[in-house]
Structure formats: C-alpha cells, structure tokens
C-alpha cells in the first residue's frame, strides 16, 4: 500500500483502482492500519497482502466474514459493498481516514 513512503511519515489516501474499486488506506507510525474497498461494480478483488506475515480479517459492511492469508488476497465482492481488511484482532471501528 505504501511501498515508497517513508515509515516515519503518517499518510492516508483514497483512489480509484482497476475494476472500479475505490480503495482507501492509512499508515501511522510505520504501520498500515486498514484497507477499505468500496466495490462500484462487484466482481473479484485481488490485493497484495499489506500484512504478509499476518492473518487478515475481512469485514463486509462492518460484519466479520472470513480470515485470509498469503501474499495475494482474493475475494468476491458485490456491487455497492464495502470491504474492510485489517490484521486479525482489530475491528473496523478503529479505522480512520483524516
């Protein structure tokens, strides 16, 4: 998510990605806090795991649905759905985009 960003700089962004996914994320104190994906059309989403050594919990519209792991995360989305990915143990209520 932030491959070239200096680890001591906090940052956040929202951008439109391939497949009509609106992607938001933030980094604080060198750690990626969350990834939020709003699916505008539905379909498969593929995302390089921003926490490659951790299990990731996937929330659909703030409801925990599954855990994912591995270097590439793949999951189906529905049109209009909001997906939040966080390291297991964190909840979507703790995310924030300044």
C-alpha positions in Angstrom: 0.0 0.0 0.0 2.8 2.4 0.9 5.9 0.9 -0.7 8.0 4.0 -1.2 6.5 6.1 1.6 8.9 7.0 4.5 8.0 4.9 7.6 8.2 7.9 9.9 5.6 9.9 7.9 1.9 9.2 8.6 -0.3 9.2 5.4 -3.7 8.2 4.1 -5.3 8.0 0.6 -8.3 7.2 -1.4 -8.0 6.3 -5.1 -10.0 4.5 -7.8 -8.3 1.2 -8.8 -8.7 -1.2 -11.7 -12.0 -3.0 -11.6 -14.0 0.1 -10.3 -12.8 -0.4 -6.7 -12.5 2.7 -4.5 -9.5 2.0 -2.2 -8.7 3.8 1.0 -5.9 3.2 3.5 -3.9 4.8 6.2 -0.4 4.4 7.7 0.6 5.7 11.2 3.9 5.2 12.9 5.1 3.0 10.1 2.1 0.5 10.3 -0.7 0.1 7.8 -3.9 0.5 9.8 -6.5 -0.8 7.4 -7.5 -1.2 3.8 -11.1 -0.3 2.8 -12.5 -1.2 -0.6 -15.8 0.0 -2.0 -16.9 -2.1 -4.9 -18.7 0.0 -7.5 -19.5 -2.9 -9.9 -18.9 -6.1 -8.0 -16.5 -8.9 -9.1 -13.3 -10.4 -7.9 -10.9 -8.2 -6.0 -7.2 -9.1 -5.8 -4.9 -7.3 -3.4 -1.3 -7.9 -2.4 -1.4 -8.6 1.3 -0.3 -5.4 3.1 0.5 -7.6 6.2 2.2 -10.5 4.6 3.2 -12.2 7.8 -0.2 -11.9 9.4 -3.7 -13.3 9.0 -6.1 -10.7 7.7 -9.8 -10.4 8.7 -12.3 -9.4 6.1 -15.4 -7.4 7.1 -18.3 -6.9 4.7 -20.3 -3.8 5.6 -18.7 -4.0 9.1 -19.6 -7.6 9.6 -16.7 -10.1 10.1 -17.0 -12.7 7.4 -13.7 -14.5 6.9 -9.9 -14.7 7.5 -7.4 -14.6 4.7 -3.7 -15.2 4.5 -0.9 -15.4 1.9 0.9 -13.0 -0.3 -2.2 -12.4 -2.6 -5.7 -11.9 -1.1 -8.6 -12.8 -3.5 -12.3 -12.4 -2.7 -15.6 -11.8 -4.5 -17.4 -8.5 -4.0 -21.0 -7.4 -4.6 -21.9 -4.1 -6.3 -22.1 -1.3 -3.7 -20.4 -3.4 -0.9 -17.8 -2.0 1.4 -15.0 -4.4 2.4 -12.6 -3.6 5.2 -9.4 -5.6 5.7 -7.4 -5.4 8.9 -4.9 -7.6 10.8 -6.8 -10.2 12.8 -7.6 -8.8 16.2 -8.5 -5.3 15.1 -12.0 -4.1 14.2 -13.4 -1.7 11.6 -14.4 0.7 14.3 -10.8 1.5 14.9 -10.1 2.8 11.4 -9.9 6.4 10.5 -9.0 8.5 7.5 -8.0 12.0 8.4 
